[in-house]
Amino acid sequence: MMTLHPQYITDTAGEKLVVLSISEFNSIMDELDAVEDVRLYHEAKKQDDGERIPMAEVLKKLDTNRKIMDK
């Protein structure tokens, strides 16, 4: 668990704001990225139909598409 040291300020309109150090902010963003990765993994597993494409076939299709795009 990360330890945060938030500072709270209130602007002239009475809106409350939170200030964090850049390292604490980056730590929060890293955690959010990790949570999003887990969410996307679970979403992909739900949509998995079991079909797989061999890597050689993928590379062949990419090469074919590249040749078409280069024309």
CHARMM internal coordinates of N, CA and C (Angstrom, degrees):
IC EDIT
DIST 1 N 1 CA 1.4506
DIST 1 CA 1 C 1.5276
ANGL 1 N 1 CA 1 C 108.50
DIST 1 C 2 N 1.3006
ANGL 1 CA 1 C 2 N 116.03
DIHE 1 N 1 CA 1 C 2 N 132.32
DIST 2 N 2 CA 1.4581
ANGL 1 C 2 N 2 CA 119.37
DIHE 1 CA 1 C 2 N 2 CA -179.50
DIST 2 CA 2 C 1.5291
ANGL 2 N 2 CA 2 C 110.34
DIHE 1 C 2 N 2 CA 2 C -82.91
DIST 2 C 3 N 1.3044
ANGL 2 CA 2 C 3 N 115.36
DIHE 2 N 2 CA 2 C 3 N 151.15
DIST 3 N 3 CA 1.4583
ANGL 2 C 3 N 3 CA 121.15
DIHE 2 CA 2 C 3 N 3 CA 177.01
DIST 3 CA 3 C 1.5171
ANGL 3 N 3 CA 3 C 107.76
DIHE 2 C 3 N 3 CA 3 C -104.14
DIST 3 C 4 N 1.3170
ANGL 3 CA 3 C 4 N 115.66
DIHE 3 N 3 CA 3 C 4 N 126.51
DIST 4 N 4 CA 1.4613
ANGL 3 C 4 N 4 CA 120.86
DIHE 3 CA 3 C 4 N 4 CA 179.69
DIST 4 CA 4 C 1.5245
ANGL 4 N 4 CA 4 C 109.71
DIHE 3 C 4 N 4 CA 4 C -109.91
DIST 4 C 5 N 1.3153
ANGL 4 CA 4 C 5 N 114.74
DIHE 4 N 4 CA 4 C 5 N 152.28
DIST 5 N 5 CA 1.4597
ANGL 4 C 5 N 5 CA 121.67
DIHE 4 CA 4 C 5 N 5 CA 178.09
DIST 5 CA 5 C 1.5344
ANGL 5 N 5 CA 5 C 108.30
DIHE 4 C 5 N 5 CA 5 C -127.26
DIST 5 C 6 N 1.3342
ANGL 5 CA 5 C 6 N 116.31
DIHE 5 N 5 CA 5 C 6 N 69.57
DIST 6 N 6 CA 1.4633
ANGL 5 C 6 N 6 CA 118.68
DIHE 5 CA 5 C 6 N 6 CA -177.03
DIST 6 CA 6 C 1.5268
ANGL 6 N 6 CA 6 C 111.37
DIHE 5 C 6 N 6 CA 6 C -71.32
DIST 6 C 7 N 1.3144
ANGL 6 CA 6 C 7 N 114.36
DIHE 6 N 6 CA 6 C 7 N 148.62
DIST 7 N 7 CA 1.4584
ANGL 6 C 7 N 7 CA 121.49
DIHE 6 CA 6 C 7 N 7 CA 171.42
DIST 7 CA 7 C 1.5184
ANGL 7 N 7 CA 7 C 105.91
DIHE 6 C 7 N 7 CA 7 C -117.15
DIST 7 C 8 N 1.3127
ANGL 7 CA 7 C 8 N 116.03
DIHE 7 N 7 CA 7 C 8 N 137.04
DIST 8 N 8 CA 1.4546
ANGL 7 C 8 N 8 CA 121.13
DIHE 7 CA 7 C 8 N 8 CA -176.97
DIST 8 CA 8 C 1.5192
ANGL 8 N 8 CA 8 C 108.90
DIHE 7 C 8 N 8 CA 8 C -109.85
DIST 8 C 9 N 1.3170
ANGL 8 CA 8 C 9 N 114.77
DIHE 8 N 8 CA 8 C 9 N 134.16
DIST 9 N 9 CA 1.4573
ANGL 8 C 9 N 9 CA 120.21
DIHE 8 CA 8 C 9 N 9 CA 175.94
DIST 9 CA 9 C 1.5180
ANGL 9 N 9 CA 9 C 108.23
DIHE 8 C 9 N 9 CA 9 C -132.77
DIST 9 C 10 N 1.3107
ANGL 9 CA 9 C 10 N 115.49
DIHE 9 N 9 CA 9 C 10 N 156.71
DIST 10 N 10 CA 1.4571
ANGL 9 C 10 N 10 CA 121.67
DIHE 9 CA 9 C 10 N 10 CA 177.93
DIST 10 CA 10 C 1.5207
ANGL 10 N 10 CA 10 C 107.51
DIHE 9 C 10 N 10 CA 10 C -121.84
DIST 10 C 11 N 1.3397
ANGL 10 CA 10 C 11 N 116.19
DIHE 10 N 10 CA 10 C 11 N 128.76
DIST 11 N 11 CA 1.4591
ANGL 10 C 11 N 11 CA 119.00
DIHE 10 CA 10 C 11 N 11 CA -179.96
DIST 11 CA 11 C 1.5251
ANGL 11 N 11 CA 11 C 109.97
DIHE 10 C 11 N 11 CA 11 C -81.21
DIST 11 C 12 N 1.3268
ANGL 11 CA 11 C 12 N 115.95
DIHE 11 N 11 CA 11 C 12 N -179.61
DIST 12 N 12 CA 1.4649
ANGL 11 C 12 N 12 CA 120.55
DIHE 11 CA 11 C 12 N 12 CA -175.83
DIST 12 CA 12 C 1.5202
ANGL 12 N 12 CA 12 C 113.01
DIHE 11 C 12 N 12 CA 12 C -67.16
DIST 12 C 13 N 1.3316
ANGL 12 CA 12 C 13 N 117.47
DIHE 12 N 12 CA 12 C 13 N -19.16
DIST 13 N 13 CA 1.4679
ANGL 12 C 13 N 13 CA 121.39
DIHE 12 CA 12 C 13 N 13 CA 177.68
DIST 13 CA 13 C 1.5295
ANGL 13 N 13 CA 13 C 111.40
DIHE 12 C 13 N 13 CA 13 C -89.86
DIST 13 C 14 N 1.3333
ANGL 13 CA 13 C 14 N 117.23
DIHE 13 N 13 CA 13 C 14 N -0.09
DIST 14 N 14 CA 1.4537
ANGL 13 C 14 N 14 CA 120.38
DIHE 13 CA 13 C 14 N 14 CA -179.95
DIST 14 CA 14 C 1.5184
ANGL 14 N 14 CA 14 C 114.36
DIHE 13 C 14 N 14 CA 14 C 88.70
DIST 14 C 15 N 1.3435
ANGL 14 CA 14 C 15 N 116.87
DIHE 14 N 14 CA 14 C 15 N 2.34
DIST 15 N 15 CA 1.4650
ANGL 14 C 15 N 15 CA 120.72
DIHE 14 CA 14 C 15 N 15 CA 178.01
DIST 15 CA 15 C 1.5229
ANGL 15 N 15 CA 15 C 109.35
DIHE 14 C 15 N 15 CA 15 C -74.02
DIST 15 C 16 N 1.3251
ANGL 15 CA 15 C 16 N 115.57
DIHE 15 N 15 CA 15 C 16 N 131.74
DIST 16 N 16 CA 1.4587
ANGL 15 C 16 N 16 CA 119.92
DIHE 15 CA 15 C 16 N 16 CA 178.77
DIST 16 CA 16 C 1.5246
ANGL 16 N 16 CA 16 C 109.44
DIHE 15 C 16 N 16 CA 16 C -88.10
DIST 16 C 17 N 1.3178
ANGL 16 CA 16 C 17 N 115.69
DIHE 16 N 16 CA 16 C 17 N 138.02
DIST 17 N 17 CA 1.4565
ANGL 16 C 17 N 17 CA 123.07
DIHE 16 CA 16 C 17 N 17 CA -179.54
DIST 17 CA 17 C 1.5194
ANGL 17 N 17 CA 17 C 109.12
DIHE 16 C 17 N 17 CA 17 C -126.77
DIST 17 C 18 N 1.3222
ANGL 17 CA 17 C 18 N 115.44
DIHE 17 N 17 CA 17 C 18 N 154.73
DIST 18 N 18 CA 1.4614
ANGL 17 C 18 N 18 CA 121.14
DIHE 17 CA 17 C 18 N 18 CA 177.45
DIST 18 CA 18 C 1.5220
ANGL 18 N 18 CA 18 C 108.16
DIHE 17 C 18 N 18 CA 18 C -118.79
DIST 18 C 19 N 1.3111
ANGL 18 CA 18 C 19 N 115.84
DIHE 18 N 18 CA 18 C 19 N 134.68
DIST 19 N 19 CA 1.4617
ANGL 18 C 19 N 19 CA 122.08
DIHE 18 CA 18 C 19 N 19 CA 177.92
DIST 19 CA 19 C 1.5255
ANGL 19 N 19 CA 19 C 107.82
DIHE 18 C 19 N 19 CA 19 C -115.96
DIST 19 C 20 N 1.3378
ANGL 19 CA 19 C 20 N 115.21
DIHE 19 N 19 CA 19 C 20 N 130.30
DIST 20 N 20 CA 1.4674
ANGL 19 C 20 N 20 CA 121.90
DIHE 19 CA 19 C 20 N 20 CA 177.21
DIST 20 CA 20 C 1.5209
ANGL 20 N 20 CA 20 C 108.68
DIHE 19 C 20 N 20 CA 20 C -123.98
DIST 20 C 21 N 1.3065
ANGL 20 CA 20 C 21 N 115.82
DIHE 20 N 20 CA 20 C 21 N 157.21
DIST 21 N 21 CA 1.4668
ANGL 20 C 21 N 21 CA 118.65
DIHE 20 CA 20 C 21 N 21 CA 171.91
DIST 21 CA 21 C 1.5289
ANGL 21 N 21 CA 21 C 107.67
DIHE 20 C 21 N 21 CA 21 C -68.08
DIST 21 C 22 N 1.3108
ANGL 21 CA 21 C 22 N 116.14
DIHE 21 N 21 CA 21 C 22 N 157.89
DIST 22 N 22 CA 1.4622
ANGL 21 C 22 N 22 CA 119.64
DIHE 21 CA 21 C 22 N 22 CA -179.57
DIST 22 CA 22 C 1.5256
ANGL 22 N 22 CA 22 C 110.73
DIHE 21 C 22 N 22 CA 22 C -63.16
DIST 22 C 23 N 1.3251
ANGL 22 CA 22 C 23 N 117.89
DIHE 22 N 22 CA 22 C 23 N -35.30
DIST 23 N 23 CA 1.4723
ANGL 22 C 23 N 23 CA 119.54
DIHE 22 CA 22 C 23 N 23 CA 179.54
DIST 23 CA 23 C 1.5256
ANGL 23 N 23 CA 23 C 110.84
DIHE 22 C 23 N 23 CA 23 C -67.54
DIST 23 C 24 N 1.3317
ANGL 23 CA 23 C 24 N 117.61
DIHE 23 N 23 CA 23 C 24 N -38.64
DIST 24 N 24 CA 1.4632
ANGL 23 C 24 N 24 CA 120.02
DIHE 23 CA 23 C 24 N 24 CA 176.99
DIST 24 CA 24 C 1.5248
ANGL 24 N 24 CA 24 C 110.78
DIHE 23 C 24 N 24 CA 24 C -67.55
DIST 24 C 25 N 1.3287
ANGL 24 CA 24 C 25 N 116.31
DIHE 24 N 24 CA 24 C 25 N -41.01
DIST 25 N 25 CA 1.4603
ANGL 24 C 25 N 25 CA 120.48
DIHE 24 CA 24 C 25 N 25 CA 177.23
DIST 25 CA 25 C 1.5306
ANGL 25 N 25 CA 25 C 110.19
DIHE 24 C 25 N 25 CA 25 C -60.64
DIST 25 C 26 N 1.3375
ANGL 25 CA 25 C 26 N 116.89
DIHE 25 N 25 CA 25 C 26 N -46.26
DIST 26 N 26 CA 1.4692
ANGL 25 C 26 N 26 CA 120.49
DIHE 25 CA 25 C 26 N 26 CA 179.57
DIST 26 CA 26 C 1.5215
ANGL 26 N 26 CA 26 C 111.63
DIHE 25 C 26 N 26 CA 26 C -62.95
DIST 26 C 27 N 1.3272
ANGL 26 CA 26 C 27 N 117.42
DIHE 26 N 26 CA 26 C 27 N -36.58
DIST 27 N 27 CA 1.4698
ANGL 26 C 27 N 27 CA 120.85
DIHE 26 CA 26 C 27 N 27 CA 176.95
DIST 27 CA 27 C 1.5233
ANGL 27 N 27 CA 27 C 110.65
DIHE 26 C 27 N 27 CA 27 C -62.86
DIST 27 C 28 N 1.3203
ANGL 27 CA 27 C 28 N 117.01
DIHE 27 N 27 CA 27 C 28 N -42.54
DIST 28 N 28 CA 1.4673
ANGL 27 C 28 N 28 CA 120.94
DIHE 27 CA 27 C 28 N 28 CA 177.78
DIST 28 CA 28 C 1.5223
ANGL 28 N 28 CA 28 C 110.08
DIHE 27 C 28 N 28 CA 28 C -63.11
DIST 28 C 29 N 1.3312
ANGL 28 CA 28 C 29 N 117.39
DIHE 28 N 28 CA 28 C 29 N -43.87
DIST 29 N 29 CA 1.4606
ANGL 28 C 29 N 29 CA 120.81
DIHE 28 CA 28 C 29 N 29 CA -179.93
DIST 29 CA 29 C 1.5272
ANGL 29 N 29 CA 29 C 110.92
DIHE 28 C 29 N 29 CA 29 C -63.33
DIST 29 C 30 N 1.3374
ANGL 29 CA 29 C 30 N 117.50
DIHE 29 N 29 CA 29 C 30 N -39.00
DIST 30 N 30 CA 1.4687
ANGL 29 C 30 N 30 CA 120.89
DIHE 29 CA 29 C 30 N 30 CA 177.24
DIST 30 CA 30 C 1.5250
ANGL 30 N 30 CA 30 C 110.81
DIHE 29 C 30 N 30 CA 30 C -62.67
DIST 30 C 31 N 1.3276
ANGL 30 CA 30 C 31 N 116.75
DIHE 30 N 30 CA 30 C 31 N -42.29
DIST 31 N 31 CA 1.4669
ANGL 30 C 31 N 31 CA 120.96
DIHE 30 CA 30 C 31 N 31 CA 178.27
DIST 31 CA 31 C 1.5273
ANGL 31 N 31 CA 31 C 110.74
DIHE 30 C 31 N 31 CA 31 C -63.62
DIST 31 C 32 N 1.3281
ANGL 31 CA 31 C 32 N 116.74
DIHE 31 N 31 CA 31 C 32 N -42.44
DIST 32 N 32 CA 1.4667
ANGL 31 C 32 N 32 CA 120.21
DIHE 31 CA 31 C 32 N 32 CA 178.62
DIST 32 CA 32 C 1.5263
ANGL 32 N 32 CA 32 C 111.02
DIHE 31 C 32 N 32 CA 32 C -63.40
DIST 32 C 33 N 1.3266
ANGL 32 CA 32 C 33 N 117.01
DIHE 32 N 32 CA 32 C 33 N -39.49
DIST 33 N 33 CA 1.4707
ANGL 32 C 33 N 33 CA 120.51
DIHE 32 CA 32 C 33 N 33 CA 176.65
DIST 33 CA 33 C 1.5230
ANGL 33 N 33 CA 33 C 110.82
DIHE 32 C 33 N 33 CA 33 C -61.04
DIST 33 C 34 N 1.3323
ANGL 33 CA 33 C 34 N 116.12
DIHE 33 N 33 CA 33 C 34 N -42.24
DIST 34 N 34 CA 1.4639
ANGL 33 C 34 N 34 CA 120.15
DIHE 33 CA 33 C 34 N 34 CA 179.90
DIST 34 CA 34 C 1.5258
ANGL 34 N 34 CA 34 C 110.81
DIHE 33 C 34 N 34 CA 34 C -64.72
DIST 34 C 35 N 1.3217
ANGL 34 CA 34 C 35 N 116.97
DIHE 34 N 34 CA 34 C 35 N -41.79
DIST 35 N 35 CA 1.4676
ANGL 34 C 35 N 35 CA 120.93
DIHE 34 CA 34 C 35 N 35 CA 178.26
DIST 35 CA 35 C 1.5249
ANGL 35 N 35 CA 35 C 110.12
DIHE 34 C 35 N 35 CA 35 C -63.55
DIST 35 C 36 N 1.3245
ANGL 35 CA 35 C 36 N 117.09
DIHE 35 N 35 CA 35 C 36 N -41.19
DIST 36 N 36 CA 1.4645
ANGL 35 C 36 N 36 CA 121.01
DIHE 35 CA 35 C 36 N 36 CA 178.75
DIST 36 CA 36 C 1.5263
ANGL 36 N 36 CA 36 C 110.77
DIHE 35 C 36 N 36 CA 36 C -64.13
DIST 36 C 37 N 1.3343
ANGL 36 CA 36 C 37 N 116.90
DIHE 36 N 36 CA 36 C 37 N -39.39
DIST 37 N 37 CA 1.4691
ANGL 36 C 37 N 37 CA 120.26
DIHE 36 CA 36 C 37 N 37 CA 177.08
DIST 37 CA 37 C 1.5241
ANGL 37 N 37 CA 37 C 111.18
DIHE 36 C 37 N 37 CA 37 C -60.07
DIST 37 C 38 N 1.3188
ANGL 37 CA 37 C 38 N 116.81
DIHE 37 N 37 CA 37 C 38 N -42.59
DIST 38 N 38 CA 1.4695
ANGL 37 C 38 N 38 CA 120.89
DIHE 37 CA 37 C 38 N 38 CA 179.13
DIST 38 CA 38 C 1.5245
ANGL 38 N 38 CA 38 C 110.01
DIHE 37 C 38 N 38 CA 38 C -65.04
DIST 38 C 39 N 1.3404
ANGL 38 CA 38 C 39 N 116.57
DIHE 38 N 38 CA 38 C 39 N -42.38
DIST 39 N 39 CA 1.4647
ANGL 38 C 39 N 39 CA 120.40
DIHE 38 CA 38 C 39 N 39 CA 178.93
DIST 39 CA 39 C 1.5277
ANGL 39 N 39 CA 39 C 110.75
DIHE 38 C 39 N 39 CA 39 C -61.20
DIST 39 C 40 N 1.3279
ANGL 39 CA 39 C 40 N 116.66
DIHE 39 N 39 CA 39 C 40 N -45.19
DIST 40 N 40 CA 1.4635
ANGL 39 C 40 N 40 CA 120.47
DIHE 39 CA 39 C 40 N 40 CA 179.77
DIST 40 CA 40 C 1.5216
ANGL 40 N 40 CA 40 C 111.40
DIHE 39 C 40 N 40 CA 40 C -64.87
DIST 40 C 41 N 1.3291
ANGL 40 CA 40 C 41 N 117.20
DIHE 40 N 40 CA 40 C 41 N -37.21
DIST 41 N 41 CA 1.4630
ANGL 40 C 41 N 41 CA 121.29
DIHE 40 CA 40 C 41 N 41 CA 177.18
DIST 41 CA 41 C 1.5242
ANGL 41 N 41 CA 41 C 110.42
DIHE 40 C 41 N 41 CA 41 C -60.32
DIST 41 C 42 N 1.3350
ANGL 41 CA 41 C 42 N 116.07
DIHE 41 N 41 CA 41 C 42 N -48.14
DIST 42 N 42 CA 1.4652
ANGL 41 C 42 N 42 CA 119.55
DIHE 41 CA 41 C 42 N 42 CA -179.07
DIST 42 CA 42 C 1.5351
ANGL 42 N 42 CA 42 C 111.44
DIHE 41 C 42 N 42 CA 42 C -65.29
DIST 42 C 43 N 1.3176
ANGL 42 CA 42 C 43 N 116.57
DIHE 42 N 42 CA 42 C 43 N -37.81
DIST 43 N 43 CA 1.4647
ANGL 42 C 43 N 43 CA 120.65
DIHE 42 CA 42 C 43 N 43 CA 177.20
DIST 43 CA 43 C 1.5270
ANGL 43 N 43 CA 43 C 110.53
DIHE 42 C 43 N 43 CA 43 C -63.67
DIST 43 C 44 N 1.3238
ANGL 43 CA 43 C 44 N 116.58
DIHE 43 N 43 CA 43 C 44 N -43.00
DIST 44 N 44 CA 1.4660
ANGL 43 C 44 N 44 CA 120.56
DIHE 43 CA 43 C 44 N 44 CA 179.50
DIST 44 CA 44 C 1.5258
ANGL 44 N 44 CA 44 C 110.95
DIHE 43 C 44 N 44 CA 44 C -65.59
DIST 44 C 45 N 1.3291
ANGL 44 CA 44 C 45 N 117.27
DIHE 44 N 44 CA 44 C 45 N -38.96
DIST 45 N 45 CA 1.4675
ANGL 44 C 45 N 45 CA 120.08
DIHE 44 CA 44 C 45 N 45 CA 178.83
DIST 45 CA 45 C 1.5222
ANGL 45 N 45 CA 45 C 110.88
DIHE 44 C 45 N 45 CA 45 C -63.13
DIST 45 C 46 N 1.3362
ANGL 45 CA 45 C 46 N 117.58
DIHE 45 N 45 CA 45 C 46 N -37.29
DIST 46 N 46 CA 1.4680
ANGL 45 C 46 N 46 CA 120.60
DIHE 45 CA 45 C 46 N 46 CA 178.68
DIST 46 CA 46 C 1.5232
ANGL 46 N 46 CA 46 C 110.98
DIHE 45 C 46 N 46 CA 46 C -65.39
DIST 46 C 47 N 1.3346
ANGL 46 CA 46 C 47 N 116.47
DIHE 46 N 46 CA 46 C 47 N -34.06
DIST 47 N 47 CA 1.4611
ANGL 46 C 47 N 47 CA 121.06
DIHE 46 CA 46 C 47 N 47 CA -176.35
DIST 47 CA 47 C 1.5278
ANGL 47 N 47 CA 47 C 112.59
DIHE 46 C 47 N 47 CA 47 C -90.05
DIST 47 C 48 N 1.3191
ANGL 47 CA 47 C 48 N 118.25
DIHE 47 N 47 CA 47 C 48 N -2.97
DIST 48 N 48 CA 1.4650
ANGL 47 C 48 N 48 CA 122.41
DIHE 47 CA 47 C 48 N 48 CA -176.97
DIST 48 CA 48 C 1.5236
ANGL 48 N 48 CA 48 C 110.37
DIHE 47 C 48 N 48 CA 48 C -66.33
DIST 48 C 49 N 1.3268
ANGL 48 CA 48 C 49 N 115.79
DIHE 48 N 48 CA 48 C 49 N 119.93
DIST 49 N 49 CA 1.4650
ANGL 48 C 49 N 49 CA 120.32
DIHE 48 CA 48 C 49 N 49 CA 179.14
DIST 49 CA 49 C 1.5302
ANGL 49 N 49 CA 49 C 111.44
DIHE 48 C 49 N 49 CA 49 C -96.60
DIST 49 C 50 N 1.3264
ANGL 49 CA 49 C 50 N 116.90
DIHE 49 N 49 CA 49 C 50 N 2.66
DIST 50 N 50 CA 1.4555
ANGL 49 C 50 N 50 CA 120.95
DIHE 49 CA 49 C 50 N 50 CA 178.17
DIST 50 CA 50 C 1.5147
ANGL 50 N 50 CA 50 C 114.18
DIHE 49 C 50 N 50 CA 50 C 86.71
DIST 50 C 51 N 1.3270
ANGL 50 CA 50 C 51 N 117.78
DIHE 50 N 50 CA 50 C 51 N -10.18
DIST 51 N 51 CA 1.4655
ANGL 50 C 51 N 51 CA 120.75
DIHE 50 CA 50 C 51 N 51 CA -178.78
DIST 51 CA 51 C 1.5260
ANGL 51 N 51 CA 51 C 109.88
DIHE 50 C 51 N 51 CA 51 C -75.10
DIST 51 C 52 N 1.3060
ANGL 51 CA 51 C 52 N 116.04
DIHE 51 N 51 CA 51 C 52 N 135.35
DIST 52 N 52 CA 1.4581
ANGL 51 C 52 N 52 CA 122.32
DIHE 51 CA 51 C 52 N 52 CA 178.40
DIST 52 CA 52 C 1.5214
ANGL 52 N 52 CA 52 C 108.78
DIHE 51 C 52 N 52 CA 52 C -127.59
DIST 52 C 53 N 1.3321
ANGL 52 CA 52 C 53 N 115.62
DIHE 52 N 52 CA 52 C 53 N 146.75
DIST 53 N 53 CA 1.4604
ANGL 52 C 53 N 53 CA 121.67
DIHE 52 CA 52 C 53 N 53 CA 177.55
DIST 53 CA 53 C 1.5278
ANGL 53 N 53 CA 53 C 106.95
DIHE 52 C 53 N 53 CA 53 C -116.26
DIST 53 C 54 N 1.3279
ANGL 53 CA 53 C 54 N 117.60
DIHE 53 N 53 CA 53 C 54 N 125.36
DIST 54 N 54 CA 1.4671
ANGL 53 C 54 N 54 CA 119.84
DIHE 53 CA 53 C 54 N 54 CA 179.03
DIST 54 CA 54 C 1.5313
ANGL 54 N 54 CA 54 C 111.14
DIHE 53 C 54 N 54 CA 54 C -59.67
DIST 54 C 55 N 1.3260
ANGL 54 CA 54 C 55 N 116.24
DIHE 54 N 54 CA 54 C 55 N 144.34
DIST 55 N 55 CA 1.4610
ANGL 54 C 55 N 55 CA 121.76
DIHE 54 CA 54 C 55 N 55 CA -178.21
DIST 55 CA 55 C 1.5216
ANGL 55 N 55 CA 55 C 111.55
DIHE 54 C 55 N 55 CA 55 C -57.01
DIST 55 C 56 N 1.3137
ANGL 55 CA 55 C 56 N 117.84
DIHE 55 N 55 CA 55 C 56 N -39.07
DIST 56 N 56 CA 1.4671
ANGL 55 C 56 N 56 CA 120.96
DIHE 55 CA 55 C 56 N 56 CA 179.72
DIST 56 CA 56 C 1.5269
ANGL 56 N 56 CA 56 C 110.57
DIHE 55 C 56 N 56 CA 56 C -59.57
DIST 56 C 57 N 1.3266
ANGL 56 CA 56 C 57 N 116.63
DIHE 56 N 56 CA 56 C 57 N -39.06
DIST 57 N 57 CA 1.4669
ANGL 56 C 57 N 57 CA 120.42
DIHE 56 CA 56 C 57 N 57 CA 179.16
DIST 57 CA 57 C 1.5279
ANGL 57 N 57 CA 57 C 110.98
DIHE 56 C 57 N 57 CA 57 C -68.38
DIST 57 C 58 N 1.3124
ANGL 57 CA 57 C 58 N 116.76
DIHE 57 N 57 CA 57 C 58 N -40.45
DIST 58 N 58 CA 1.4690
ANGL 57 C 58 N 58 CA 120.74
DIHE 57 CA 57 C 58 N 58 CA 177.75
DIST 58 CA 58 C 1.5217
ANGL 58 N 58 CA 58 C 109.97
DIHE 57 C 58 N 58 CA 58 C -61.40
DIST 58 C 59 N 1.3261
ANGL 58 CA 58 C 59 N 116.71
DIHE 58 N 58 CA 58 C 59 N -47.47
DIST 59 N 59 CA 1.4636
ANGL 58 C 59 N 59 CA 120.54
DIHE 58 CA 58 C 59 N 59 CA -179.90
DIST 59 CA 59 C 1.5221
ANGL 59 N 59 CA 59 C 111.57
DIHE 58 C 59 N 59 CA 59 C -62.35
DIST 59 C 60 N 1.3212
ANGL 59 CA 59 C 60 N 117.04
DIHE 59 N 59 CA 59 C 60 N -38.90
DIST 60 N 60 CA 1.4653
ANGL 59 C 60 N 60 CA 121.14
DIHE 59 CA 59 C 60 N 60 CA 178.31
DIST 60 CA 60 C 1.5284
ANGL 60 N 60 CA 60 C 110.31
DIHE 59 C 60 N 60 CA 60 C -62.82
DIST 60 C 61 N 1.3376
ANGL 60 CA 60 C 61 N 116.58
DIHE 60 N 60 CA 60 C 61 N -44.77
DIST 61 N 61 CA 1.4683
ANGL 60 C 61 N 61 CA 120.16
DIHE 60 CA 60 C 61 N 61 CA 179.17
DIST 61 CA 61 C 1.5210
ANGL 61 N 61 CA 61 C 111.15
DIHE 60 C 61 N 61 CA 61 C -64.59
DIST 61 C 62 N 1.3255
ANGL 61 CA 61 C 62 N 117.04
DIHE 61 N 61 CA 61 C 62 N -40.77
DIST 62 N 62 CA 1.4624
ANGL 61 C 62 N 62 CA 120.21
DIHE 61 CA 61 C 62 N 62 CA 178.06
DIST 62 CA 62 C 1.5201
ANGL 62 N 62 CA 62 C 111.00
DIHE 61 C 62 N 62 CA 62 C -63.08
DIST 62 C 63 N 1.3212
ANGL 62 CA 62 C 63 N 117.01
DIHE 62 N 62 CA 62 C 63 N -42.17
DIST 63 N 63 CA 1.4553
ANGL 62 C 63 N 63 CA 121.47
DIHE 62 CA 62 C 63 N 63 CA 178.92
DIST 63 CA 63 C 1.5246
ANGL 63 N 63 CA 63 C 110.63
DIHE 62 C 63 N 63 CA 63 C -63.59
DIST 63 C 64 N 1.3275
ANGL 63 CA 63 C 64 N 116.65
DIHE 63 N 63 CA 63 C 64 N -43.08
DIST 64 N 64 CA 1.4672
ANGL 63 C 64 N 64 CA 121.30
DIHE 63 CA 63 C 64 N 64 CA 178.17
DIST 64 CA 64 C 1.5238
ANGL 64 N 64 CA 64 C 110.16
DIHE 63 C 64 N 64 CA 64 C -61.82
DIST 64 C 65 N 1.3329
ANGL 64 CA 64 C 65 N 116.81
DIHE 64 N 64 CA 64 C 65 N -45.77
DIST 65 N 65 CA 1.4658
ANGL 64 C 65 N 65 CA 120.54
DIHE 64 CA 64 C 65 N 65 CA 179.63
DIST 65 CA 65 C 1.5233
ANGL 65 N 65 CA 65 C 111.36
DIHE 64 C 65 N 65 CA 65 C -63.27
DIST 65 C 66 N 1.3401
ANGL 65 CA 65 C 66 N 116.59
DIHE 65 N 65 CA 65 C 66 N -39.22
DIST 66 N 66 CA 1.4593
ANGL 65 C 66 N 66 CA 120.31
DIHE 65 CA 65 C 66 N 66 CA 179.01
DIST 66 CA 66 C 1.5188
ANGL 66 N 66 CA 66 C 110.42
DIHE 65 C 66 N 66 CA 66 C -62.97
DIST 66 C 67 N 1.3268
ANGL 66 CA 66 C 67 N 117.10
DIHE 66 N 66 CA 66 C 67 N -42.38
DIST 67 N 67 CA 1.4654
ANGL 66 C 67 N 67 CA 121.20
DIHE 66 CA 66 C 67 N 67 CA 179.76
DIST 67 CA 67 C 1.5202
ANGL 67 N 67 CA 67 C 110.80
DIHE 66 C 67 N 67 CA 67 C -63.73
DIST 67 C 68 N 1.3255
ANGL 67 CA 67 C 68 N 116.91
DIHE 67 N 67 CA 67 C 68 N -38.99
DIST 68 N 68 CA 1.4662
ANGL 67 C 68 N 68 CA 121.04
DIHE 67 CA 67 C 68 N 68 CA 178.12
DIST 68 CA 68 C 1.5250
ANGL 68 N 68 CA 68 C 109.75
DIHE 67 C 68 N 68 CA 68 C -65.21
DIST 68 C 69 N 1.3359
ANGL 68 CA 68 C 69 N 117.09
DIHE 68 N 68 CA 68 C 69 N -42.66
DIST 69 N 69 CA 1.4656
ANGL 68 C 69 N 69 CA 121.70
DIHE 68 CA 68 C 69 N 69 CA -178.22
DIST 69 CA 69 C 1.5278
ANGL 69 N 69 CA 69 C 111.69
DIHE 68 C 69 N 69 CA 69 C -68.29
DIST 69 C 70 N 1.3340
ANGL 69 CA 69 C 70 N 117.08
DIHE 69 N 69 CA 69 C 70 N -29.95
DIST 70 N 70 CA 1.4630
ANGL 69 C 70 N 70 CA 121.21
DIHE 69 CA 69 C 70 N 70 CA -178.34
DIST 70 CA 70 C 1.5232
ANGL 70 N 70 CA 70 C 112.64
DIHE 69 C 70 N 70 CA 70 C -75.34
DIST 70 C 71 N 1.3266
ANGL 70 CA 70 C 71 N 118.33
DIHE 70 N 70 CA 70 C 71 N -14.07
DIST 71 N 71 CA 1.4712
ANGL 70 C 71 N 71 CA 121.03
DIHE 70 CA 70 C 71 N 71 CA -177.85
DIST 71 CA 71 C 1.4996
ANGL 71 N 71 CA 71 C 111.41
DIHE 70 C 71 N 71 CA 71 C -73.53
END
COOR INIT
IC SEED 1 N 1 CA 1 C
IC BUILD
